[in-house]
């Protein structure tokens, strides 16, 4: 009924962007803001801080993240690649800082203090990791054909080859592993495995990757006390179970329709605004609304998967697929910890948990994917 009469960049952006995915992301961000206010206020007051302590700390990151999301979604492919290289360069530099001069929080050296804020390099470099891995796989396919894994030429030091990628990826994950940050190391490994299988790695090699993951878990179990204690506690129900017990009680107290103003258990849940924010949501709103949030998270995965399947460019296919793998895996790790399906692991619920580095990183990644999908579909 209505025809486009204006060809401005803003108009083109509006009609070409995946408005469904963007709308879902904005809804998740809104839920995150509301529950950082709700759950964060009780944590702040327990710390002796004013109720708005975490809200004020998060506000600059919300502003930066939203601006990043919209600006990145308007970029072209060349600009996305440029920002990805810059992102991974900054992330690697900050990772090196964690080795030389780390800022230790709760026994982990995974933070860097920039004079006014703590940042987590492993969160910051997630966008560059996904986008550049996608670019690398597409370039390898372009040069060596479909058989990029067993083609001998792809392993020779002539032009783009696997050794360049391994030289960057392996040291980065090892640094993250030694912070110690076993969960994020597993996340990177799982996303890489997913992207490799999307790119055509034979499924018969899944046991090999599983063995690699099991080896990493074994090393972590015997060398990292916190990993050892959490796994033993999860398996045998011993040790410090305070957080997970409070998380389950909080969900149970919410019932089907939520406790509203009577939601008091989250007041004693230490990380109600970060790792266990889903438990706080379930207590406030109830199981029905909490399941509704799960549906929204699944819809985000659906939009990313459809974008990947409909992509004309292999690069876009791998980028959207890798983003789906990262988003889905991190959501699963967070929810499994909250529901005591697996040993607790400090990892944010994307776009919802309090955490500036994670929020800005995901906004940048989704903004760049929106841009790539838009250009692939319309240009």
Secondary structure as a PSIPRED ss2 file (coil, helix, strand):
# PSIPRED VFORMAT (PSIPRED V4.0)

   1 X C   1.000  0.000  0.000
   2 X C   1.000  0.000  0.000
   3 X C   1.000  0.000  0.000
   4 X C   1.000  0.000  0.000
   5 X C   1.000  0.000  0.000
   6 X C   1.000  0.000  0.000
   7 X C   1.000  0.000  0.000
   8 X C   1.000  0.000  0.000
   9 X H   0.000  1.000  0.000
  10 X H   0.000  1.000  0.000
  11 X H   0.000  1.000  0.000
  12 X H   0.000  1.000  0.000
  13 X H   0.000  1.000  0.000
  14 X H   0.000  1.000  0.000
  15 X H   0.000  1.000  0.000
  16 X H   0.000  1.000  0.000
  17 X C   1.000  0.000  0.000
  18 X C   1.000  0.000  0.000
  19 X H   0.000  1.000  0.000
  20 X H   0.000  1.000  0.000
  21 X H   0.000  1.000  0.000
  22 X H   0.000  1.000  0.000
  23 X H   0.000  1.000  0.000
  24 X H   0.000  1.000  0.000
  25 X H   0.000  1.000  0.000
  26 X H   0.000  1.000  0.000
  27 X H   0.000  1.000  0.000
  28 X H   0.000  1.000  0.000
  29 X H   0.000  1.000  0.000
  30 X H   0.000  1.000  0.000
  31 X H   0.000  1.000  0.000
  32 X H   0.000  1.000  0.000
  33 X H   0.000  1.000  0.000
  34 X H   0.000  1.000  0.000
  35 X H   0.000  1.000  0.000
  36 X H   0.000  1.000  0.000
  37 X H   0.000  1.000  0.000
  38 X H   0.000  1.000  0.000
  39 X H   0.000  1.000  0.000
  40 X H   0.000  1.000  0.000
  41 X H   0.000  1.000  0.000
  42 X H   0.000  1.000  0.000
  43 X H   0.000  1.000  0.000
  44 X H   0.000  1.000  0.000
  45 X H   0.000  1.000  0.000
  46 X H   0.000  1.000  0.000
  47 X C   1.000  0.000  0.000
  48 X C   1.000  0.000  0.000
  49 X C   1.000  0.000  0.000
  50 X C   1.000  0.000  0.000
  51 X C   1.000  0.000  0.000
  52 X C   1.000  0.000  0.000
  53 X H   0.000  1.000  0.000
  54 X H   0.000  1.000  0.000
  55 X H   0.000  1.000  0.000
  56 X H   0.000  1.000  0.000
  57 X H   0.000  1.000  0.000
  58 X H   0.000  1.000  0.000
  59 X H   0.000  1.000  0.000
  60 X H   0.000  1.000  0.000
  61 X H   0.000  1.000  0.000
  62 X H   0.000  1.000  0.000
  63 X H   0.000  1.000  0.000
  64 X H   0.000  1.000  0.000
  65 X H   0.000  1.000  0.000
  66 X H   0.000  1.000  0.000
  67 X H   0.000  1.000  0.000
  68 X H   0.000  1.000  0.000
  69 X H   0.000  1.000  0.000
  70 X H   0.000  1.000  0.000
  71 X H   0.000  1.000  0.000
  72 X H   0.000  1.000  0.000
  73 X H   0.000  1.000  0.000
  74 X C   1.000  0.000  0.000
  75 X C   1.000  0.000  0.000
  76 X C   1.000  0.000  0.000
  77 X H   0.000  1.000  0.000
  78 X H   0.000  1.000  0.000
  79 X H   0.000  1.000  0.000
  80 X H   0.000  1.000  0.000
  81 X H   0.000  1.000  0.000
  82 X H   0.000  1.000  0.000
  83 X H   0.000  1.000  0.000
  84 X H   0.000  1.000  0.000
  85 X H   0.000  1.000  0.000
  86 X H   0.000  1.000  0.000
  87 X H   0.000  1.000  0.000
  88 X H   0.000  1.000  0.000
  89 X H   0.000  1.000  0.000
  90 X H   0.000  1.000  0.000
  91 X H   0.000  1.000  0.000
  92 X H   0.000  1.000  0.000
  93 X H   0.000  1.000  0.000
  94 X H   0.000  1.000  0.000
  95 X H   0.000  1.000  0.000
  96 X H   0.000  1.000  0.000
  97 X H   0.000  1.000  0.000
  98 X H   0.000  1.000  0.000
  99 X H   0.000  1.000  0.000
 100 X H   0.000  1.000  0.000
 101 X C   1.000  0.000  0.000
 102 X C   1.000  0.000  0.000
 103 X E   0.000  0.000  1.000
 104 X E   0.000  0.000  1.000
 105 X E   0.000  0.000  1.000
 106 X C   1.000  0.000  0.000
 107 X C   1.000  0.000  0.000
 108 X E   0.000  0.000  1.000
 109 X E   0.000  0.000  1.000
 110 X E   0.000  0.000  1.000
 111 X E   0.000  0.000  1.000
 112 X E   0.000  0.000  1.000
 113 X E   0.000  0.000  1.000
 114 X C   1.000  0.000  0.000
 115 X C   1.000  0.000  0.000
 116 X C   1.000  0.000  0.000
 117 X C   1.000  0.000  0.000
 118 X E   0.000  0.000  1.000
 119 X E   0.000  0.000  1.000
 120 X C   1.000  0.000  0.000
 121 X H   0.000  1.000  0.000
 122 X H   0.000  1.000  0.000
 123 X H   0.000  1.000  0.000
 124 X H   0.000  1.000  0.000
 125 X C   1.000  0.000  0.000
 126 X H   0.000  1.000  0.000
 127 X H   0.000  1.000  0.000
 128 X H   0.000  1.000  0.000
 129 X H   0.000  1.000  0.000
 130 X H   0.000  1.000  0.000
 131 X H   0.000  1.000  0.000
 132 X H   0.000  1.000  0.000
 133 X H   0.000  1.000  0.000
 134 X H   0.000  1.000  0.000
 135 X H   0.000  1.000  0.000
 136 X H   0.000  1.000  0.000
 137 X H   0.000  1.000  0.000
 138 X H   0.000  1.000  0.000
 139 X H   0.000  1.000  0.000
 140 X H   0.000  1.000  0.000
 141 X H   0.000  1.000  0.000
 142 X H   0.000  1.000  0.000
 143 X H   0.000  1.000  0.000
 144 X H   0.000  1.000  0.000
 145 X C   1.000  0.000  0.000
 146 X C   1.000  0.000  0.000
 147 X C   1.000  0.000  0.000
 148 X C   1.000  0.000  0.000
 149 X C   1.000  0.000  0.000
 150 X C   1.000  0.000  0.000
 151 X C   1.000  0.000  0.000
 152 X H   0.000  1.000  0.000
 153 X H   0.000  1.000  0.000
 154 X H   0.000  1.000  0.000
 155 X H   0.000  1.000  0.000
 156 X C   1.000  0.000  0.000
 157 X C   1.000  0.000  0.000
 158 X C   1.000  0.000  0.000
 159 X C   1.000  0.000  0.000
 160 X C   1.000  0.000  0.000
 161 X C   1.000  0.000  0.000
 162 X H   0.000  1.000  0.000
 163 X H   0.000  1.000  0.000
 164 X H   0.000  1.000  0.000
 165 X H   0.000  1.000  0.000
 166 X H   0.000  1.000  0.000
 167 X H   0.000  1.000  0.000
 168 X H   0.000  1.000  0.000
 169 X H   0.000  1.000  0.000
 170 X H   0.000  1.000  0.000
 171 X H   0.000  1.000  0.000
 172 X H   0.000  1.000  0.000
 173 X H   0.000  1.000  0.000
 174 X H   0.000  1.000  0.000
 175 X H   0.000  1.000  0.000
 176 X H   0.000  1.000  0.000
 177 X H   0.000  1.000  0.000
 178 X C   1.000  0.000  0.000
 179 X C   1.000  0.000  0.000
 180 X C   1.000  0.000  0.000
 181 X C   1.000  0.000  0.000
 182 X H   0.000  1.000  0.000
 183 X H   0.000  1.000  0.000
 184 X H   0.000  1.000  0.000
 185 X H   0.000  1.000  0.000
 186 X H   0.000  1.000  0.000
 187 X H   0.000  1.000  0.000
 188 X H   0.000  1.000  0.000
 189 X H   0.000  1.000  0.000
 190 X H   0.000  1.000  0.000
 191 X H   0.000  1.000  0.000
 192 X H   0.000  1.000  0.000
 193 X H   0.000  1.000  0.000
 194 X H   0.000  1.000  0.000
 195 X H   0.000  1.000  0.000
 196 X H   0.000  1.000  0.000
 197 X H   0.000  1.000  0.000
 198 X H   0.000  1.000  0.000
 199 X C   1.000  0.000  0.000
 200 X C   1.000  0.000  0.000
 201 X C   1.000  0.000  0.000
 202 X C   1.000  0.000  0.000
 203 X H   0.000  1.000  0.000
 204 X H   0.000  1.000  0.000
 205 X H   0.000  1.000  0.000
 206 X H   0.000  1.000  0.000
 207 X H   0.000  1.000  0.000
 208 X H   0.000  1.000  0.000
 209 X H   0.000  1.000  0.000
 210 X H   0.000  1.000  0.000
 211 X H   0.000  1.000  0.000
 212 X H   0.000  1.000  0.000
 213 X H   0.000  1.000  0.000
 214 X H   0.000  1.000  0.000
 215 X H   0.000  1.000  0.000
 216 X H   0.000  1.000  0.000
 217 X H   0.000  1.000  0.000
 218 X H   0.000  1.000  0.000
 219 X H   0.000  1.000  0.000
 220 X H   0.000  1.000  0.000
 221 X H   0.000  1.000  0.000
 222 X H   0.000  1.000  0.000
 223 X H   0.000  1.000  0.000
 224 X C   1.000  0.000  0.000
 225 X H   0.000  1.000  0.000
 226 X H   0.000  1.000  0.000
 227 X H   0.000  1.000  0.000
 228 X H   0.000  1.000  0.000
 229 X H   0.000  1.000  0.000
 230 X H   0.000  1.000  0.000
 231 X H   0.000  1.000  0.000
 232 X H   0.000  1.000  0.000
 233 X H   0.000  1.000  0.000
 234 X H   0.000  1.000  0.000
 235 X H   0.000  1.000  0.000
 236 X H   0.000  1.000  0.000
 237 X C   1.000  0.000  0.000
 238 X C   1.000  0.000  0.000
 239 X C   1.000  0.000  0.000
 240 X C   1.000  0.000  0.000
 241 X C   1.000  0.000  0.000
 242 X H   0.000  1.000  0.000
 243 X H   0.000  1.000  0.000
 244 X H   0.000  1.000  0.000
 245 X H   0.000  1.000  0.000
 246 X H   0.000  1.000  0.000
 247 X H   0.000  1.000  0.000
 248 X H   0.000  1.000  0.000
 249 X H   0.000  1.000  0.000
 250 X H   0.000  1.000  0.000
 251 X H   0.000  1.000  0.000
 252 X H   0.000  1.000  0.000
 253 X H   0.000  1.000  0.000
 254 X H   0.000  1.000  0.000
 255 X C   1.000  0.000  0.000
 256 X C   1.000  0.000  0.000
 257 X C   1.000  0.000  0.000
 258 X C   1.000  0.000  0.000
 259 X C   1.000  0.000  0.000
 260 X H   0.000  1.000  0.000
 261 X H   0.000  1.000  0.000
 262 X H   0.000  1.000  0.000
 263 X C   1.000  0.000  0.000
 264 X C   1.000  0.000  0.000
 265 X H   0.000  1.000  0.000
 266 X H   0.000  1.000  0.000
 267 X H   0.000  1.000  0.000
 268 X H   0.000  1.000  0.000
 269 X C   1.000  0.000  0.000
 270 X C   1.000  0.000  0.000
 271 X C   1.000  0.000  0.000
 272 X C   1.000  0.000  0.000
 273 X C   1.000  0.000  0.000
 274 X C   1.000  0.000  0.000
 275 X C   1.000  0.000  0.000
 276 X C   1.000  0.000  0.000
 277 X H   0.000  1.000  0.000
 278 X H   0.000  1.000  0.000
 279 X H   0.000  1.000  0.000
 280 X H   0.000  1.000  0.000
 281 X H   0.000  1.000  0.000
 282 X H   0.000  1.000  0.000
 283 X H   0.000  1.000  0.000
 284 X H   0.000  1.000  0.000
 285 X H   0.000  1.000  0.000
 286 X C   1.000  0.000  0.000
 287 X H   0.000  1.000  0.000
 288 X H   0.000  1.000  0.000
 289 X H   0.000  1.000  0.000
 290 X H   0.000  1.000  0.000
 291 X H   0.000  1.000  0.000
 292 X H   0.000  1.000  0.000
 293 X H   0.000  1.000  0.000
 294 X H   0.000  1.000  0.000
 295 X H   0.000  1.000  0.000
 296 X H   0.000  1.000  0.000
 297 X H   0.000  1.000  0.000
 298 X H   0.000  1.000  0.000
 299 X H   0.000  1.000  0.000
 300 X H   0.000  1.000  0.000
 301 X H   0.000  1.000  0.000
 302 X H   0.000  1.000  0.000
 303 X H   0.000  1.000  0.000
 304 X H   0.000  1.000  0.000
 305 X H   0.000  1.000  0.000
 306 X H   0.000  1.000  0.000
 307 X H   0.000  1.000  0.000
 308 X H   0.000  1.000  0.000
 309 X H   0.000  1.000  0.000
 310 X C   1.000  0.000  0.000
 311 X C   1.000  0.000  0.000
 312 X C   1.000  0.000  0.000
 313 X C   1.000  0.000  0.000
 314 X H   0.000  1.000  0.000
 315 X H   0.000  1.000  0.000
 316 X H   0.000  1.000  0.000
 317 X H   0.000  1.000  0.000
 318 X H   0.000  1.000  0.000
 319 X H   0.000  1.000  0.000
 320 X H   0.000  1.000  0.000
 321 X H   0.000  1.000  0.000
 322 X H   0.000  1.000  0.000
 323 X H   0.000  1.000  0.000
 324 X H   0.000  1.000  0.000
 325 X H   0.000  1.000  0.000
 326 X H   0.000  1.000  0.000
 327 X H   0.000  1.000  0.000
 328 X H   0.000  1.000  0.000
 329 X H   0.000  1.000  0.000
 330 X H   0.000  1.000  0.000
 331 X H   0.000  1.000  0.000
 332 X H   0.000  1.000  0.000
 333 X H   0.000  1.000  0.000
 334 X H   0.000  1.000  0.000
 335 X H   0.000  1.000  0.000
 336 X H   0.000  1.000  0.000
 337 X H   0.000  1.000  0.000
 338 X H   0.000  1.000  0.000
 339 X C   1.000  0.000  0.000
 340 X C   1.000  0.000  0.000
 341 X C   1.000  0.000  0.000
 342 X C   1.000  0.000  0.000
 343 X C   1.000  0.000  0.000
 344 X C   1.000  0.000  0.000
 345 X C   1.000  0.000  0.000
 346 X C   1.000  0.000  0.000
 347 X C   1.000  0.000  0.000
 348 X C   1.000  0.000  0.000
 349 X C   1.000  0.000  0.000
 350 X C   1.000  0.000  0.000
 351 X C   1.000  0.000  0.000
 352 X C   1.000  0.000  0.000
 353 X C   1.000  0.000  0.000
 354 X C   1.000  0.000  0.000
 355 X C   1.000  0.000  0.000
 356 X H   0.000  1.000  0.000
 357 X H   0.000  1.000  0.000
 358 X H   0.000  1.000  0.000
 359 X H   0.000  1.000  0.000
 360 X H   0.000  1.000  0.000
 361 X H   0.000  1.000  0.000
 362 X H   0.000  1.000  0.000
 363 X H   0.000  1.000  0.000
 364 X H   0.000  1.000  0.000
 365 X H   0.000  1.000  0.000
 366 X H   0.000  1.000  0.000
 367 X H   0.000  1.000  0.000
 368 X H   0.000  1.000  0.000
 369 X H   0.000  1.000  0.000
 370 X H   0.000  1.000  0.000
 371 X H   0.000  1.000  0.000
 372 X H   0.000  1.000  0.000
 373 X H   0.000  1.000  0.000
 374 X H   0.000  1.000  0.000
 375 X H   0.000  1.000  0.000
 376 X H   0.000  1.000  0.000
 377 X H   0.000  1.000  0.000
 378 X H   0.000  1.000  0.000
 379 X C   1.000  0.000  0.000
